[in-house]
Amino acid sequence: MEFSLNSYDGALPVEVTLDEDNGRYMIRKSDTSGEYFNSPLEMVKWIRDNLKPEDFCIPAEFNQMMNSLAQFE
């Protein structure tokens, strides 16, 4: 699964990648820094703790992403 969300704090979108086949769980933030995780559960927890719908230009896209990621909680 890959998600691209436009945020208010940068020109580049926030990229969320959850690739179970290859064990890749990462987030590239709009400032091009990133976060890497060992499991989807860790990644979803980090997203819940650090991002919120109002950080993004279209909050509904964030909510849709979280609904898709809910299966990993």
Buried (B, 14 or more C-beta within 10 A) or exposed (E): EEBEBBBEEEEEBBBBBBEEEEEEBBBBBBEEEEBEBEEBEBBBBBBEEEBEBEBBEEEEBBEEBBEEBEEBE
